Amino acid sequence: MPGINGLTTRFSSRKIKYILFFCILFLAASIVTVFIRHRFDGGNTPIISLPETTDAMLAIQGFRHTASQDGKKQWTLEADSAHLHVDPSEARLKNILALFSLDNGKIVRLTADQGVLQLDTNNISASGNVVITAPEYNIKTENLHYDHQLHIIKSGSPVNVIGPSFRLNAGKMAYNIRTGEITCTDHVEGFFSDINQNTPD
């Protein structure tokens, strides 16, 4: 009978749609769970709903990410909030703090207003009131990029480097976290003092 066949067809289509919907929902939840477990070491990190105007896959408050090699922690990155994106694979961060662990036990500290963590390479870009506090000196700039493979921080923006007995201004800078060596280029100006004093703020 046409009426019964039509009813059966509509019921089957609706049922299939529900099944597909719940399968997709379950798959998405599984992917997010695995992603968080493998990427972040803060299991209690709260997840917040996404604003309708963002294209991010996920928004997180209290973001924390640790990069390790051979079981040894290399650095930790924290942020007040993060928006995770799939294409490109990155986390867009607000109010960041990065702590780089040196072989001698000392720490290099980096702060900035915002930044981007590339999830596939662990490279970091930071901008806005960028400050690097290193054992040898302090560095201030507005933009920088950290190459995780080379352990080098580079800035193409004007930089101000302050040490115990010197102050440098330059247009570009490269800082090797492993060796502590800094290279300044492009209109370098230096002010030096023979008196050894504490590094100014």
One Martini backbone bead per residue (centre of mass of N, CA, C, O) as a GRO file, in nm:
protein
  201
    1MET     BB    1   0.096   0.035   0.023
    2PRO     BB    2   0.165   0.363  -0.019
    3GLY     BB    3   0.131   0.475   0.265
    4ILE     BB    4   0.316   0.271   0.413
    5ASN     BB    5   0.569   0.307   0.240
    6GLY     BB    6   0.607   0.607   0.295
    7LEU     BB    7   0.633   0.583   0.603
    8THR     BB    8   0.877   0.392   0.601
    9THR     BB    9   1.071   0.580   0.449
   10ARG     BB   10   1.066   0.816   0.647
   11PHE     BB   11   1.157   0.658   0.896
   12SER     BB   12   1.428   0.555   0.787
   13SER     BB   13   1.558   0.829   0.723
   14ARG     BB   14   1.541   0.942   1.010
   15LYS     BB   15   1.702   0.717   1.147
   16ILE     BB   16   1.963   0.754   0.986
   17LYS     BB   17   2.017   1.045   1.070
   18TYR     BB   18   2.050   0.984   1.372
   19ILE     BB   19   2.281   0.784   1.349
   20LEU     BB   20   2.481   0.973   1.205
   21PHE     BB   21   2.486   1.194   1.418
   22PHE     BB   22   2.594   1.017   1.658
   23CYS     BB   23   2.850   0.921   1.516
   24ILE     BB   24   2.978   1.199   1.472
   25LEU     BB   25   2.974   1.287   1.768
   26PHE     BB   26   3.151   1.053   1.877
   27LEU     BB   27   3.398   1.104   1.696
   28ALA     BB   28   3.457   1.394   1.785
   29ALA     BB   29   3.496   1.329   2.087
   30SER     BB   30   3.733   1.133   2.048
   31ILE     BB   31   3.931   1.325   1.910
   32VAL     BB   32   3.945   1.538   2.133
   33THR     BB   33   4.044   1.351   2.359
   34VAL     BB   34   4.307   1.259   2.224
   35PHE     BB   35   4.426   1.538   2.170
   36ILE     BB   36   4.448   1.630   2.466
   37ARG     BB   37   4.620   1.394   2.582
   38HIS     BB   38   4.871   1.446   2.376
   39ARG     BB   39   4.908   1.775   2.409
   40PHE     BB   40   4.819   1.789   2.718
   41ASP     BB   41   4.907   1.819   3.084
   42GLY     BB   42   4.601   1.930   3.163
   43GLY     BB   43   4.333   1.749   3.255
   44ASN     BB   44   4.163   2.011   3.397
   45THR     BB   45   4.097   2.161   3.150
   46PRO     BB   46   3.884   2.391   3.053
   47ILE     BB   47   3.600   2.403   2.840
   48ILE     BB   48   3.481   2.624   2.598
   49SER     BB   49   3.275   2.782   2.415
   50LEU     BB   50   3.225   2.894   2.103
   51PRO     BB   51   3.220   3.141   1.912
   52GLU     BB   52   3.041   3.216   1.624
   53THR     BB   53   3.298   3.388   1.483
   54THR     BB   54   3.468   3.131   1.486
   55ASP     BB   55   3.699   2.869   1.333
   56ALA     BB   56   3.737   2.702   1.568
   57MET     BB   57   3.734   2.386   1.723
   58LEU     BB   58   3.861   2.500   2.005
   59ALA     BB   59   3.826   2.614   2.348
   60ILE     BB   60   4.068   2.731   2.601
   61GLN     BB   61   4.136   2.739   2.941
   62GLY     BB   62   4.434   2.712   3.071
   63PHE     BB   63   4.682   2.668   2.894
   64ARG     BB   64   4.904   2.370   2.835
   65HIS     BB   65   5.247   2.307   2.713
   66THR     BB   66   5.481   2.032   2.652
   67ALA     BB   67   5.823   1.992   2.562
   68SER     BB   68   5.986   1.684   2.468
   69GLN     BB   69   6.306   1.489   2.501
   70ASP     BB   70   6.386   1.193   2.608
   71GLY     BB   71   6.216   1.275   2.882
   72LYS     BB   72   6.289   1.586   2.848
   73LYS     BB   73   6.232   1.898   2.937
   74GLN     BB   74   6.229   2.201   2.744
   75TRP     BB   75   5.925   2.327   2.754
   76THR     BB   76   5.675   2.573   2.865
   77LEU     BB   77   5.331   2.657   2.778
   78GLU     BB   78   5.129   2.941   2.861
   79ALA     BB   79   4.769   3.039   2.878
   80ASP     BB   80   4.469   3.184   2.918
   81SER     BB   81   4.411   3.119   2.604
   82ALA     BB   82   4.268   2.896   2.339
   83HIS     BB   83   4.264   2.840   1.979
   84LEU     BB   84   4.183   2.568   1.784
   85HIS     BB   85   4.328   2.452   1.474
   86VAL     BB   86   4.345   2.258   1.177
   87ASP     BB   87   4.360   2.486   0.923
   88PRO     BB   88   4.593   2.525   1.063
   89SER     BB   89   4.795   2.362   1.301
   90GLU     BB   90   4.682   2.554   1.579
   91ALA     BB   91   4.746   2.786   1.856
   92ARG     BB   92   4.571   3.062   1.981
   93LEU     BB   93   4.704   3.307   2.200
   94LYS     BB   94   4.676   3.447   2.541
   95ASN     BB   95   4.889   3.535   2.746
   96ILE     BB   96   5.207   3.442   2.753
   97LEU     BB   97   5.419   3.162   2.889
   98ALA     BB   98   5.767   3.079   2.859
   99LEU     BB   99   5.975   2.790   2.962
  100PHE     BB  100   6.322   2.741   2.934
  101SER     BB  101   6.534   2.467   2.962
  102LEU     BB  102   6.850   2.430   3.075
  103ASP     BB  103   7.135   2.241   3.127
  104ASN     BB  104   7.212   2.426   3.397
  105GLY     BB  105   6.901   2.492   3.521
  106LYS     BB  106   6.811   2.725   3.380
  107ILE     BB  107   6.598   3.007   3.276
  108VAL     BB  108   6.386   3.103   3.006
  109ARG     BB  109   6.180   3.392   2.973
  110LEU     BB  110   5.851   3.433   2.812
  111THR     BB  111   5.654   3.719   2.710
  112ALA     BB  112   5.307   3.788   2.587
  113ASP     BB  113   5.005   3.881   2.453
  114GLN     BB  114   5.061   3.688   2.198
  115GLY     BB  115   5.016   3.367   2.012
  116VAL     BB  116   5.165   3.084   1.820
  117LEU     BB  117   5.112   2.731   1.799
  118GLN     BB  118   5.265   2.476   1.627
  119LEU     BB  119   5.162   2.147   1.650
  120ASP     BB  120   5.370   2.000   1.440
  121THR     BB  121   5.656   2.173   1.544
  122ASN     BB  122   5.668   2.382   1.802
  123ASN     BB  123   5.638   2.651   1.701
  124ILE     BB  124   5.679   3.009   1.786
  125SER     BB  125   5.469   3.297   1.807
  126ALA     BB  126   5.519   3.647   1.904
  127SER     BB  127   5.324   3.934   2.041
  128GLY     BB  128   5.336   4.190   2.231
  129ASN     BB  129   5.531   4.269   2.470
  130VAL     BB  130   5.814   4.134   2.441
  131VAL     BB  131   5.985   3.921   2.689
  132ILE     BB  132   6.327   3.832   2.766
  133THR     BB  133   6.458   3.625   3.033
  134ALA     BB  134   6.793   3.595   3.085
  135PRO     BB  135   7.092   3.533   3.235
  136GLU     BB  136   7.246   3.770   3.061
  137TYR     BB  137   6.963   3.904   2.956
  138ASN     BB  138   6.742   4.141   2.816
  139ILE     BB  139   6.450   4.127   2.592
  140LYS     BB  140   6.293   4.364   2.361
  141THR     BB  141   5.980   4.337   2.172
  142GLU     BB  142   5.707   4.268   1.924
  143ASN     BB  143   5.851   4.027   1.757
  144LEU     BB  144   5.860   3.658   1.720
  145HIS     BB  145   6.057   3.346   1.655
  146TYR     BB  146   6.045   2.994   1.730
  147ASP     BB  147   6.280   2.734   1.671
  148HIS     BB  148   6.269   2.414   1.776
  149GLN     BB  149   6.500   2.270   1.617
  150LEU     BB  150   6.724   2.516   1.676
  151HIS     BB  151   6.681   2.700   1.933
  152ILE     BB  152   6.570   2.980   1.797
  153ILE     BB  153   6.542   3.332   1.829
  154LYS     BB  154   6.356   3.563   1.622
  155SER     BB  155   6.383   3.914   1.504
  156GLY     BB  156   6.244   4.180   1.278
  157SER     BB  157   6.231   4.370   1.509
  158PRO     BB  158   6.292   4.592   1.720
  159VAL     BB  159   6.557   4.585   1.968
  160ASN     BB  160   6.625   4.539   2.329
  161VAL     BB  161   6.940   4.505   2.497
  162ILE     BB  162   7.009   4.404   2.842
  163GLY     BB  163   7.289   4.435   3.049
  164PRO     BB  164   7.516   4.480   3.300
  165SER     BB  165   7.713   4.673   3.069
  166PHE     BB  166   7.469   4.704   2.850
  167ARG     BB  167   7.319   4.851   2.542
  168LEU     BB  168   7.097   4.743   2.275
  169ASN     BB  169   7.018   4.841   1.936
  170ALA     BB  170   6.801   4.678   1.688
  171GLY     BB  171   6.642   4.540   1.399
  172LYS     BB  172   6.782   4.255   1.462
  173MET     BB  173   6.751   3.904   1.592
  174ALA     BB  174   6.951   3.628   1.744
  175TYR     BB  175   6.871   3.352   1.976
  176ASN     BB  176   7.050   3.108   2.154
  177ILE     BB  177   6.947   2.905   2.399
  178ARG     BB  178   7.181   2.698   2.436
  179THR     BB  179   7.435   2.923   2.428
  180GLY     BB  180   7.350   3.247   2.459
  181GLU     BB  181   7.368   3.363   2.180
  182ILE     BB  182   7.381   3.692   2.027
  183THR     BB  183   7.247   3.850   1.721
  184CYS     BB  184   7.302   4.174   1.583
  185THR     BB  185   7.121   4.368   1.336
  186ASP     BB  186   7.054   4.650   1.198
  187HIS     BB  187   7.130   4.924   1.333
  188VAL     BB  188   7.354   4.923   1.558
  189GLU     BB  189   7.340   5.018   1.908
  190GLY     BB  190   7.580   5.107   2.170
  191PHE     BB  191   7.610   5.075   2.537
  192PHE     BB  192   7.888   5.110   2.759
  193SER     BB  193   8.029   4.967   3.069
  194ASP     BB  194   8.273   4.915   3.331
  195ILE     BB  195   8.035   4.869   3.522
  196ASN     BB  196   7.917   4.627   3.723
  197GLN     BB  197   7.570   4.550   3.699
  198ASN     BB  198   7.259   4.512   3.725
  199THR     BB  199   6.994   4.418   3.558
  200PRO     BB  200   6.766   4.588   3.425
  201ASP     BB  201   6.416   4.617   3.372
   0.00000   0.00000   0.00000
